Amino acid sequence: MSAKKRYDARISATIPAPVKKRITALVESGKYNSTADFVRDAIYLLLDVKNREKGDILREKDFQNFIEKIS
């Protein structure tokens, strides 16, 4: 069985200092392991919202995770 290839992409973004402080506070409180984890979750949530708006449930991360668990 071959392992899935993982293609990571790096991005950079400038965000307002107050937003960065809120993200850092969430990381420091233990709700996220890192800033990258927070950003990843935020991106997945936004993509799911956009897919719901389009009516594309098959592309939603929750649905994909459900399919993976039952297969």
N, C-alpha and C positions, 0 to 999 in steps of 0.2 A: 504494500500500500504506500503510495507516495504522499508526502506531506504537501499541504497547500503552500503555495508560494505567497508570501506576504509582501505587498508593495506599499511601503510607507511613503508619505509625502510630507514634507515640512512646509509650513506656511508661517508667515509672520503678520501680525496685525497690531495696529496702534489703538489702544482703548483708553478711555478717560481714567485718570488716576483713582477717582472714587470707585469705579467699577473694579479696577484691579485690587483695591483694598478689600472690597466685598468678597471677591474670589479668594484672595489670600486668607481672609478670615474663615471662610468655609473649609479651606485646606487645613489650616491650623487647628480648627475645631475637630478635625478628623472625619468630616463628612466626605471628603475626597482625599485620595492618596497624594495627588499632585495637581498643579495647575493644569497640566496636560490632560489628566483624567476629567477635570471639570469641563474643559473645552471640548473634549471628545463627546461627553454626555450631552452638552449643550448643542453640538452640531447634530448628533443623532436625533435629539428631540425636535430640533427645527426641521430636519429633513422629514421626520414623521408627520409633523404638522402640515408641511407643504404637500406631502403625498396624500394626506387625508383631504386637503382642499381640492386636490385634483381627482379624488376618488380612486386612487391607486393603492388599495389596501395590500396588494401583493408585495409592494415595495417597503412597507412599514417594518421597522426593525422588530417590534414586538411580535408581529405575525411570523417573520422569518425565524425568530428564536423559538416560537411555538412549534413550527414545522420541524426544526432541528431536534427538538426534545422528543417529539413523537416518532421520528424516523429512526 
